């Protein structure tokens, strides 16, 4: 078995990921899949550089019902969490963790005890070492350019810039580059989607849409963000519809709903996190994925992100007031390749090719590899069933939440 990587381990989206691991999903299928993945992260924290600090979803009233549903269904699958309701109780609870908590309009807090984050590069090297210990050969610096197929459609060879490779089975897990492989397999650029409620069919829907990811690092001592008892805190995710004002001059940044996430991280050298992404406003065929991430002048975050994100940090916790000058002015950010409903597609195509189209959920879904391996050897993991490609035409779509994030 071989793994082909056109550059190197963690050279793409994974190498710049925030590394958050959570089960905060409104969709039942995603919750069960993430509960499985969290167990894989927990199986070897040292190898995966996994920090099980927990995760908190902190929300306004417009999301209260959604988050309550998440909590109830987490309890149903045995996923440990606490749910706090009401603005006063939420504020009191948050102040037991952070004495300077000051976010306004929060009426629910979902505190997941499992989960947390992992150091991205170390985690991937740990995973690579496990693969190599099983006899897998990782070949870097090889670009896949196409596939050769038999008359029945099965792939017989993988074409690369270094020559052709005969194969019995292909697994594609290409993150934001998945669209290119989709086209190499001659799969549709546009699809039909059935509305599960009305039964109406939306035709000619683009299969892929790119979102610009917004992440960065505040260059403070990570220890600034410890809890009241001096411990490393949970990953914090705040969605809010309170007006957000500038921490520089008090001007209004937005009255629309906004969301941020953040955690102290010694790997990044500060408090690292991000904000809700936005759609890349051009057809998918016109989007240049390469050069990726910090090397792309088109998709790196700019001063507007730093202003908004650090102001939002200050909105939440007093300790971040006046820290905008410490924001790390370095290239960060990237793009994600999303499916029409923003959730993954896991399915077999061309008889012997399994496509993992993660729709930017990839990093936290460590357990998907185990499930795909089971699929390849002939089993039918039930956790993968809700993510088949056929769901679009059959109208078996995942429910949508009121979060400003497309992946919640």
Beta strands, then each sheet from edge to edge (+ up, - down):
strand 1: 2-5
strand 2: 20-21
strand 3: 50-51
strand 4: 55-59
strand 5: 81-85
strand 6: 108-112
strand 7: 116-118
strand 8: 137-140
strand 9: 144-149
strand 10: 155-160
strand 11: 163-166
strand 12: 170-172
strand 13: 190-194
strand 14: 201-206
strand 15: 209-218
strand 16: 235-240
strand 17: 244-245
strand 18: 252-254
strand 19: 258-265
strand 20: 270-279
strand 21: 334-338
strand 22: 345-349
strand 23: 353-357
sheet 1: 1+ 8+
sheet 2: 2+ 7- 3+
sheet 3: 5+ 6- 4+ 16+ 19- 20+ 15- 21+
sheet 4: 9+ 10- 11+
sheet 5: 12+ 23+ 22-
sheet 6: 13+ 14-
sheet 7: 17+ 18-
end
